[in-house]
Amino acid sequence: MSATQHAATFSEFLQRPNATVAQLGSSSTRGLRLVRRGDEDLYLTTAAQAEQAVQVVDSTTRMFVAMMKSDPSAVGLLTRVFPDAFPWVRFLPEDDVRAFLVELIDTMRASTDLGILTPIATVIAAWKHTAEVHADPELYAQLTAPSHDDFGEVPEPIVDGK
């Protein structure tokens, strides 16, 4: 949690909802973290703030797509500057950095069209895990070594006796 982020316990929210929600107005982040014991924290914000977050991602995505369409070298440029935004891409092979960029932009376009941001975070997390594998030579060797336990192709399942 950042130093400027406001927080309240979930119990406070349940016991004094109006007073807790009033903290939204005084929050510099325009949100309130609801801390829950033994479970994931919640984040309370206004609908307008949530919509603005989606609009910001959508606008940024549109700008990147327009740049990539207008100048083919933009993909190369974005791939080269990607390590500034995602330092861990340095562990990915160059082709994977480009694949991550394309998948991220495609996912951003689709997600903002639906008004949800979770798939974007999922793509970033998946590629970060891929970079973690590449960063660990022992793990990479284990995961890419030919398996001696491979029993070949899996047959199609039988459905309704067919």
N, C-alpha and C positions, 0 to 999 in steps of 0.2 A: 504494500500500500504506500502510495506517495505521501510526502509530508503535507501536501495541500489538500489531500482528499479527506472529506468528511466521512465519519463512520458512526454507526449506532449498532447496538445489539439487536438481534431479531426480536428478543423479548421486549426491549424498549418500544420497538415498532408496534408490537401487538398490544402492549399496555397503554401506550400514549401515541396512537397513530397520527393525530393532528400535529402534535408538537414535533414528532420525528419528521414528518413530511415537510414541516415548515423549515427544516434545516436545508432543504433543497434550494430555497431562495437565497440563502446566505453562502452556499457552496460555490467556490471559484471554479470547480469542475462541473457544476450543474448536475451532480449526481451524488448519491449517498450509498456507501457500502453498508449493507446489513450483514453484520458478522453473526454467523451461526455456529454454535458449538457442535463439533462432531460432524459437520456437513459443509458443503461448499457455500461460500458467502454469496449473497445476492447483491445486485446493483440496482438501485432505484433511481430512475430518471424520468423526465417528462417525455411524452410522446413526441413533442416537437424536437427535443434534443436527440432522440433516437433517430428520427427522420433526417435530421441534419447530418448525423454521422453517416448514414447511408448515402445522402446526397454528396458529401465530400468524397467518399470512396468512388461513387459513380462518376463524378466530375473528373477526378484524377485518372480513373480508368479510361474515360473517353479521350482525355488528353494524350495518354500513352498510345492508345489505339490509333488516333489520328496521326500522331508522330510516326508510328510504325508504318502506316499506310502511305504517308506522303514521302517518306524517305527510307528506302530499304536498308540503308546503313544504320538506321536508328536502332534496329534490333541488336546489331553489333555493339553500338555505343551503350545501350542499356545493359547488355550482358557484361561489358567491361566495368560499368559503375555499380553493378549489383552488389559487389562486396562491401561497398560503403553502407548500403542499407541492410544487408544480410552478411555480416563478416564470415559466417560459417560456410558460405558457398565456396570459399577458397579450397575446401576439402573435396568439392565435387569435380568430376571431370568436366572439361569445357562443354561438351555436348549436353551434359546434364544441367549445367547452368542455363543454357539456352532453353532446354526443355522445361525447366522450372519457371523461367520467365514467361514462356508462352502459356503454360498451364495456369500460372498465377493470373495473368491478364484475362484469359478465357474464363476462369472461375470468378474473377471480380466482375466481369461483364454479366455473367449469368446470375450471380448472387445479388447484385444490386438491382437487377431487373425484377427479382423476386422480393427485394427489400430485406434481405437477410445477409448477415456478414459471417456467420459461423463457417460456411464452406471455405471461405478465404483462409481463416485461421487453421482449418484442417489441412489445406494444401501446404501452407507454410510449415506446419508441424511435421507433416509427412516428409517433406524435403529436408527438413532439419535433421530428422532421424536418419535419412539416407546419408547426409553429410557426416553424421556421427559414425556410421559404419565405415565410410571411406577414411575417416580420421584415425581409426583403430586398425592397423594392419593385421593384427591377429584375428580380430573379429571378421574383417573383410575376407581373409583367407578361409576362415571356417564357413562363412556363408556362401562363398563362390566356388568352393572345392566340389568336385564331382562327388555325388553321394553314392555310397556302396549299398545303401538301403533302398535304392530306387527299384520299385517292382514294375516299372513300365507304365504304359498308358492305362488310365482308368476307363473301364467300359461305360457306355451310356447306361444310366439307370433304367430299370424296367418300370414303365408307368402303365397302370391298368392292364397288366398281363401282356403288354406289347413289347 
